[in-house]
């Protein structure tokens, strides 16, 4: 299913919100298992590096920074984001609406530790 759509539009992809036809259930939908394959089919060759960078750079940067700073909160956020990525890859219904919250919180913690501008409680 995704291979056919990817090869039909290999450069730019089909675009986000494209409804793929599910031959087993015989209807069109935007939510499927193997959502990483779906995102690659939607973004094409040009968009795939950007979406992979968006998903995996915070994971790698957070792990490096958590190891360097010995921050247990950041390490737990990295682990939680890793499990959110696994849940999104295997069952998109689990992360249908709230998938980006672990990413946002992880990036906020990385920025907090990198910038060093800690707000002191009054």
C-alpha positions in Angstrom: 0.0 0.0 0.0 2.7 2.5 1.0 5.1 1.3 -1.6 2.6 2.0 -4.4 1.9 5.5 -3.2 5.6 6.2 -2.6 6.5 5.1 -6.1 3.6 7.1 -7.6 5.0 10.3 -5.9 8.6 9.6 -5.0 10.0 13.1 -4.9 7.5 15.1 -2.9 5.3 12.3 -1.6 1.5 12.4 -1.3 1.3 15.1 1.4 0.1 15.0 5.0 -3.6 14.1 5.3 -3.6 11.9 2.3 -6.1 9.1 2.7 -4.6 5.7 1.9 -6.8 2.8 0.7 -6.6 -0.2 3.0 -7.2 -3.2 0.8 -7.9 -5.5 3.8 -10.6 -3.4 5.3 -11.7 -1.9 2.0 -11.9 1.8 3.0 -9.8 4.9 3.0 -8.1 6.1 6.2 -5.3 8.3 7.5 -4.4 6.1 10.5 -2.6 2.9 10.0 0.0 0.7 11.6 3.6 1.1 10.5 3.2 4.9 10.7 6.8 5.5 9.9 6.3 4.0 6.4 3.2 6.1 6.1 5.1 9.3 6.9 7.8 8.4 4.4 5.2 7.8 1.7 3.6 11.2 2.6 6.8 13.2 2.6 8.7 11.6 -0.3 12.4 11.7 -0.8 12.7 15.4 -0.1 10.8 15.4 3.2 12.1 12.1 4.6 15.4 13.5 6.0 13.6 16.4 7.6 11.0 14.2 9.4 13.7 11.7 10.5 15.8 14.5 11.8 12.8 15.9 13.7 12.1 12.5 15.3 15.5 11.2 16.1 17.7 14.3 16.7 16.1 15.1 20.1 16.5 11.4 21.1 20.2 11.4 20.3 20.9 14.9 21.7 18.9 14.1 24.8 20.8 10.9 25.5 24.2 12.6 25.0 23.2 15.5 27.3 21.6 13.2 29.9 24.8 11.2 30.0 27.0 14.3 30.2 25.0 16.2 32.8 23.8 13.1 34.8 20.3 14.5 34.7 17.8 11.7 35.7 14.8 13.8 34.5 16.2 14.2 31.0 17.1 10.5 30.9 13.6 9.5 31.8 12.2 11.9 29.2 14.4 10.3 26.6 13.3 6.9 27.6 9.6 8.0 27.5 10.1 9.5 24.1 11.7 6.3 22.8 8.7 4.3 24.0 6.4 6.9 22.4 8.2 6.4 19.1 7.8 2.6 19.5 4.1 3.0 20.3 3.6 5.2 17.3 5.4 2.7 15.0 3.3 -0.3 16.2 -0.1 1.1 17.2 -0.9 4.7 16.1 -4.1 4.7 18.0 -2.1 4.9 21.3 -0.4 8.1 20.2 -3.0 9.5 17.8 -3.6 12.8 19.6 -0.9 13.2 22.2 2.2 11.9 20.3 4.0 15.2 20.2 3.8 16.0 23.9 6.8 13.8 24.8 8.7 15.4 22.0 7.9 18.9 23.2 8.7 18.2 26.8 12.0 16.5 25.8 13.0 19.5 23.7 12.0 21.9 26.4 14.2 20.0 28.9 17.2 19.9 26.5 16.9 23.7 26.0 16.7 24.3 29.7 19.9 22.4 30.3 21.8 23.7 27.3 21.1 27.4 27.8 21.9 27.4 31.5 19.3 30.1 32.1 17.8 28.5 35.1 14.9 30.4 36.7 15.3 30.6 40.4 12.2 30.2 42.5 11.4 33.4 44.5 
